[in-house]
Amino acid sequence: MNNVESKLTEVIEDIETLGNKFVFLITAATAEDPLSARARIGLLEFGSESIKALSSIENKLKNYRAGTPS
């Protein structure tokens, strides 16, 4: 596998992982039972980490489009 294929595979895996996180976030946020205070804090932190992961994926795709995969 060459470098470009390796980078694309990495981005695809990142997107799959982020998709799993979003499904979890939606499930937790819409649960019938209210979240505890600690769970709400964890949910917010998890959401923040997911946004950072999305930003990283966007940067990788922009670099790939520009011809400079990081």
RAHU-V42079 format. One line per field, one symbol per residue. phi: phi as a letter, one per 20 degrees, with the letter a starting at -180 (. if undefined). A space follows every 50 residues. Layout:
phi=???
This chain:
phi=.effffffffffffffffffffffgffffdffefffgfffffffffffff fffffffgffffffffncge
